[in-house]
Amino acid sequence: MRTYLDDHLPDPRLRNWIAVAALVLLAALSMAKHWTGPISWETDALFYQSTTQSIEGQDAQAARQEVFGGPLSSYEREIERTHPEEPHRVSNPAWVEYSAPFYARRLLLPVLAAALHPVLGLHALQDLSLLAFVLAPALLFLLLRLRLTLKVSFIAAAAVILWPPLRDWSVFPLTDSSGLALLIAALLFAMLSVERSRRWLVPWFAAVLALGFTRDLAFMPVVSALCLLAVRRDRISLQLVGTGVVAALPPLFVHGLSQTQSLTYVYANHTIPTDTSVSAAISGYPGNLAHMLGRYGTYAADHPAVVFLLIVGVASAFVLAPRRDSLTLLVWGTFLGYLMLLAIGPSFSAFRYELVLVPLMMFGYGLLGERVLARLRRTEPACPPVEPDLADPALPR
């Protein structure tokens, strides 16, 4: 079925970029009230703001004391005051100082916020989170267009704008939407490196590096590249893995805490643990894992539609995707990375961790959509073959 764009814009490249612009506009408008509205300073955001102030030249400890002891923390302090069953964190200077190293490597957004502070003021961190939310659907569209039709890719990417967990977390001055946008960008650059030119290894490297200084997720695109290498066993896949590993390493040297400290911190409900030994980390793991699974069960009961939609999309990606295709292997690798993320730090995240599954989920829905459309047209689905180069000629070379 021909559309208006087909008749009036025969250049597929131009149609792609019009779709990208439309997605950016839709995402920006969907968050219109948050660009200049009040800021909700969640606990993590307070650490990012204090880091921003220290980058601007303030003493790091003094910045934390000002942020956590000042008006920005009033919302969290009120929660602690009215919910005595909750451990005191924000209002406890000892907890603030103990927890600060956990955020030490997440420097990218505070650096950008410090640069934008003269223009945006306190809104800098929140606007960066919203900007990443705006870019994520556009990047996802470009990724899906490597395999799917324009119509299906656009619908799948536009649906992400409405995805409740992404919308809910993007309105805070946090790094979740930025992490997702950088993950999608890394997957896109990996695909372009494999199917277009090795020059895309440079932005691939930059995306992985930036991801490591945004969230603790730099290993995820590397895991995806390893999945690709395990099947393709070619030079470009090896180069992806090698450059990805090199890019993921620098942030690891910023973190000042051991894995046992991280685990016992989680076991203690993100408070100061009394025992940070290896034995405590090992012995507490099964109980904490069971607690995490119980929390996810409660979340599923409270948000059945969100969990159901995620399961259907992920399952579709595994059932319908061509097995040895490069994009399939990369997005499948994000599921392995997600499982590793839960294993390394078993903690309920209120569906923040699950944002990394968005590319996999929407690839699944895209494949499902093409199957449905093909059946409606009473034709076979346009499913790509395994080996030939399937790259969309409309994307940049």
C-alpha positions in Angstrom: 0.0 0.0 0.0 1.5 3.3 -1.1 1.3 6.3 1.2 1.5 10.0 0.7 5.2 10.0 1.6 5.9 7.3 -1.0 4.2 9.4 -3.7 5.7 12.8 -2.8 9.1 11.8 -1.2 10.6 9.0 -3.2 14.0 9.4 -1.5 14.0 6.8 1.4 16.7 8.7 3.2 14.5 11.8 3.4 11.5 9.8 4.6 13.7 8.3 7.4 14.8 11.7 8.6 11.3 13.2 8.5 10.2 10.3 10.7 13.1 11.0 13.1 12.1 14.7 13.3 8.5 13.7 13.9 9.5 11.3 16.7 11.7 14.0 18.4 8.8 16.5 18.2 6.3 14.0 19.5 8.5 13.0 22.4 9.3 16.6 23.3 5.7 17.7 23.2 4.6 14.7 25.3 6.9 16.0 28.1 5.9 19.7 27.6 4.9 20.4 31.2 8.1 19.0 32.6 10.7 21.1 30.8 10.0 24.1 33.0 7.9 22.6 35.7 8.9 21.8 39.3 11.8 19.4 39.9 11.4 16.3 42.0 14.7 15.7 43.6 14.8 12.0 44.2 17.7 10.7 46.3 20.0 9.7 43.4 19.3 13.1 41.8 20.7 14.8 44.9 24.0 13.0 44.5 24.1 14.1 40.8 23.4 17.7 41.8 26.1 17.7 44.5 28.5 16.3 41.9 27.5 19.0 39.5 28.3 21.7 42.1 31.6 20.1 42.9 32.5 20.1 39.2 31.7 23.8 39.2 34.4 24.3 41.8 32.7 23.7 45.2 34.3 21.4 47.7 32.8 17.9 47.1 31.9 17.3 50.8 30.6 20.9 51.2 28.4 20.4 48.1 26.9 17.3 49.5 26.2 19.0 52.8 24.5 21.9 51.0 22.4 19.8 48.8 21.4 17.1 51.3 20.9 19.7 54.1 19.2 22.3 52.0 15.8 22.9 50.4 16.5 20.5 47.5 16.2 17.6 49.9 13.0 18.7 51.5 10.8 16.2 49.7 12.9 13.2 50.7 13.3 14.5 54.2 9.6 14.9 54.6 9.1 11.3 53.5 11.6 10.1 56.1 9.9 12.2 58.7 6.4 10.9 58.0 7.4 7.3 57.4 9.4 6.4 60.5 9.6 2.8 59.4 11.9 3.9 56.5 15.6 4.1 57.4 16.9 7.7 57.5 19.2 8.2 54.6 19.1 11.7 53.2 18.9 13.2 56.7 21.8 11.1 57.9 25.2 12.8 57.0 27.0 9.5 57.6 24.9 7.7 55.1 25.4 10.4 52.5 29.2 10.2 52.8 29.2 6.4 52.8 26.9 6.3 49.7 28.7 9.0 47.7 31.3 6.7 46.2 28.6 4.6 44.6 27.8 7.5 42.3 31.4 8.5 41.7 31.7 7.2 38.2 28.5 8.7 37.0 30.1 11.9 35.8 28.8 12.5 32.3 25.5 14.2 33.1 26.9 16.3 36.0 29.7 17.5 33.7 27.1 18.5 31.1 24.8 20.0 33.7 27.7 22.1 35.0 28.3 23.4 31.5 24.6 24.2 30.9 24.1 25.6 34.4 24.6 29.3 33.3 21.6 28.8 30.9 19.4 26.3 32.5 20.2 26.7 36.2 18.8 23.9 38.5 16.8 22.5 35.5 20.0 21.4 33.8 20.0 17.8 35.1 16.3 17.4 34.5 16.4 18.8 31.0 19.3 16.4 30.1 17.1 13.5 31.3 14.2 14.8 29.2 16.5 15.3 26.2 17.6 11.7 26.4 14.0 10.7 26.6 13.4 12.7 23.4 16.3 11.1 21.6 15.7 7.5 22.6 12.7 6.9 20.3 14.5 8.5 17.3 17.6 6.3 17.9 15.4 3.3 18.3 13.7 4.1 15.0 17.1 4.2 13.2 18.0 0.9 14.7 14.8 -0.8 13.8 15.0 0.6 10.2 18.0 -1.6 9.6 15.6 -4.5 9.4 12.0 -3.3 9.5 9.8 -1.2 7.3 9.4 2.5 7.9 5.8 2.3 9.0 6.4 -0.5 11.5 9.7 1.1 12.8 7.9 4.4 13.3 5.0 2.9 15.2 7.3 0.8 17.4 9.5 3.8 18.2 6.5 6.1 18.8 5.1 3.5 21.3 8.2 3.9 23.4 7.1 7.5 24.1 4.1 6.1 25.9 6.0 3.4 27.8 5.1 4.1 31.5 8.4 3.1 33.2 10.5 5.2 30.8 8.2 8.2 31.1 8.0 7.9 34.9 11.8 7.8 35.4 12.6 10.4 32.7 10.9 13.2 34.6 13.4 13.0 37.4 17.0 14.5 37.1 18.3 10.9 36.8 20.4 8.9 34.4 17.9 6.2 33.3 16.8 7.7 30.1 20.3 8.7 29.2 21.5 5.2 29.8 18.8 3.8 27.5 19.6 6.4 24.7 23.3 5.6 24.9 22.6 1.8 24.9 20.5 2.1 21.8 23.1 4.4 20.1 25.8 1.8 20.9 23.7 -1.0 19.3 23.1 1.2 16.2 26.8 2.1 15.8 27.7 -1.6 16.2 25.3 -2.5 13.4 26.6 0.2 11.2 30.2 -1.0 11.9 29.3 -4.5 10.9 27.2 -3.7 7.8 28.5 -0.3 6.6 32.0 0.8 7.5 34.6 0.4 10.2 34.6 4.1 10.7 31.5 3.6 12.9 33.8 1.9 15.4 34.7 5.4 16.6 31.1 6.4 17.7 30.6 2.9 19.0 33.6 3.4 21.3 32.4 6.8 22.3 28.9 5.5 23.1 30.2 2.7 25.3 32.6 5.0 27.1 29.8 7.6 27.7 27.5 4.8 28.9 30.1 3.8 31.5 30.2 7.3 32.9 26.4 7.6 32.9 25.3 4.3 34.4 26.9 1.0 35.3 25.9 -0.5 32.0 29.0 -0.2 29.8 29.3 -4.0 29.9 25.9 -4.5 28.2 26.8 -3.5 24.6 30.1 -5.4 25.0 28.1 -8.6 25.9 26.0 -8.0 22.8 29.2 -7.7 20.7 30.4 -11.0 22.3 27.2 -12.7 21.2 27.8 -11.4 17.7 31.4 -12.6 17.8 30.4 -16.1 19.0 28.3 -16.6 15.9 30.0 -14.5 13.2 33.6 -15.1 14.2 34.9 -12.4 11.9 37.3 -9.5 12.2 34.8 -6.7 12.6 33.0 -8.5 15.5 36.3 -9.0 17.2 37.1 -5.3 16.7 33.8 -4.4 18.3 34.5 -6.5 21.3 38.1 -5.2 21.6 37.2 -1.5 21.3 34.1 -2.1 23.5 36.2 -3.6 26.3 38.7 -0.8 26.1 35.9 1.8 26.3 34.2 0.1 29.2 37.4 -0.1 31.4 38.1 3.6 32.3 34.9 4.1 34.5 35.9 1.0 36.5 38.9 2.9 37.9 36.7 5.7 39.3 34.6 3.5 41.5 36.1 3.4 45.0 34.1 0.5 46.5 34.5 -3.3 46.2 31.9 -5.7 45.0 31.4 -7.0 48.5 30.7 -3.5 49.7 28.2 -3.0 46.9 26.4 -6.3 47.6 26.2 -5.8 51.4 25.0 -2.2 50.8 22.1 -3.7 48.8 21.5 -6.4 51.4 21.2 -3.7 54.1 18.4 -2.0 52.1 20.8 0.6 50.8 21.9 1.7 54.2 25.4 1.4 55.8 26.1 -2.4 56.2 27.5 -3.7 59.5 29.5 -6.4 57.8 31.2 -6.0 54.4 33.2 -9.2 54.4 33.3 -11.7 51.5 31.5 -14.3 53.7 28.7 -11.8 54.4 28.3 -11.0 50.7 28.1 -14.7 49.8 25.8 -15.8 52.6 23.4 -13.0 52.1 23.0 -13.5 48.4 20.3 -16.2 48.3 18.0 -14.3 50.8 18.4 -11.0 48.9 17.7 -12.7 45.6 14.5 -14.2 47.0 13.5 -10.8 48.4 14.1 -9.2 45.0 12.0 -11.7 43.2 9.2 -11.1 45.8 9.3 -7.4 45.1 9.1 -8.1 41.4 6.1 -10.3 42.0 4.4 -7.5 43.9 5.2 -5.1 41.1 3.7 -7.5 38.5 0.5 -7.7 40.6 0.3 -3.9 40.8 1.3 -3.2 37.2 0.1 -6.3 35.2 -0.2 -4.4 31.9 3.4 -3.2 32.0 4.9 -6.6 32.8 2.6 -8.4 30.3 3.6 -6.0 27.5 7.3 -6.5 28.3 7.0 -10.3 28.3 5.1 -10.4 25.0 7.6 -8.1 23.3 10.7 -9.9 24.5 9.1 -13.3 23.7 8.3 -12.1 20.2 11.9 -11.1 19.7 13.1 -14.5 20.6 10.5 -16.4 18.7 10.2 -14.4 15.5 13.7 -13.0 14.9 16.0 -14.7 12.4 18.5 -16.7 14.4 21.9 -15.7 13.0 21.1 -12.2 11.9 23.4 -9.5 13.3 20.7 -7.3 14.8 19.1 -10.3 16.4 22.3 -11.3 18.1 22.9 -7.8 19.4 19.5 -7.3 20.9 19.4 -10.8 22.2 22.7 -10.0 23.9 20.9 -7.2 25.9 18.8 -9.9 27.6 21.9 -11.7 28.7 23.3 -8.4 29.9 20.1 -7.7 31.8 20.4 -11.1 33.6 24.0 -10.3 34.5 22.9 -6.9 35.8 20.4 -8.6 38.2 23.0 -11.2 39.2 25.7 -8.6 39.9 23.5 -6.4 42.1 20.3 -8.3 42.9 18.0 -5.4 43.8 14.5 -4.4 42.9 14.6 -1.3 40.8 10.9 -0.5 40.2 11.5 -1.3 36.5 14.5 1.0 36.1 16.8 -2.0 35.2 14.2 -3.2 32.8 14.6 -0.1 30.6 17.6 -1.8 29.0 15.2 -4.3 27.5 13.3 -1.7 25.5 15.3 -2.3 22.2 14.7 -6.1 22.5 11.0 -5.6 23.4 10.3 -3.2 20.5 12.3 -5.3 18.0 9.9 -8.1 19.0 6.8 -5.9 18.5 8.2 -4.7 15.2 8.6 -8.3 14.0 5.2 -9.2 15.3 3.7 -6.1 13.6 5.2 -7.1 10.2 3.8 -10.6 10.6 0.4 -9.2 11.3 0.5 -6.8 8.4 1.8 -9.6 6.1 -1.1 -11.8 7.1 -3.6 -9.0 6.5 -2.2 -8.6 3.0 -2.3 -12.4 2.7 1.4 -12.5 1.8 4.4 -13.9 3.5 6.1 -11.6 6.0 9.1 -9.7 4.8 11.5 -11.5 7.2 15.1 -10.9 6.3 17.3 -13.8 5.2 20.2 -14.8 7.4 23.4 -14.0 5.6 22.9 -11.2 3.0 23.5 -7.6 3.8 20.1 -6.3 4.8 21.1 -2.8 5.8 18.7 -0.1 4.9 20.2 2.0 2.1 18.5 5.0 3.5 20.6 5.2 6.6 24.0 7.0 6.6 27.0 5.3 5.2 
